[in-house]
């Protein structure tokens, strides 16, 4: 990845749909992927949490395959993976670092700890994480 990563651009409608998915699934963690053409997110793919857990998520394999096939059909790619932290800050956990199977794909964490959901984006490494800038657009 270059020294100045492209800033992920998230349209308000997709941002709001992602946050609503997280709120709707609480108190369980939820997950999904955002697709598009770098750096612009153009599609939202909510996935079922096969773990049905309040503290971890595991994307339903059928949902994930359907989402990836949809992206491939458009020539798009996974631009970010999101999940919720219903009761914790929007900071990567040790589990998030350990179970990062998508390398440098940005990870969005939506915290529901406060009345207003907090959205933060991270690049994860096995032993560390770095917050990434992002941009919300009204388009």
TAGI-V514943 format. One record per backbone hydrogen bond with DSSP energy under -1.0 kcal/mol. CO is the residue of the C=O (numbers start at 1). NH is the residue of the N-H. Records with the same first field share a line. If there is no record, write none. Layout:
# TAGI-V514943
CO=NH / NH
This chain:
# TAGI-V514943
8=135
9=41
10=137
11=15
12=16
13=17
14=18
15=19
16=20
17=21
18=22
19=23
20=24
21=25
25=28
30=84
31=47
32=82
33=45
34=79 / 80
35=42 / 43
36=77
37=40
39=9
40=37
43=35
45=33
48=60
49=52
53=29
58=50
60=64
61=65
62=66
63=67
64=68
65=69
66=70
67=71
68=72
69=73
71=76
72=75
77=36
80=34
81=108
82=32
83=110
85=112
89=91
93=97
94=98
95=99
97=100
99=101
102=105
106=81
107=122
108=83
109=120
110=85
111=118
118=111
120=109
121=132
122=107
123=130
128=125
130=123
135=10
137=12
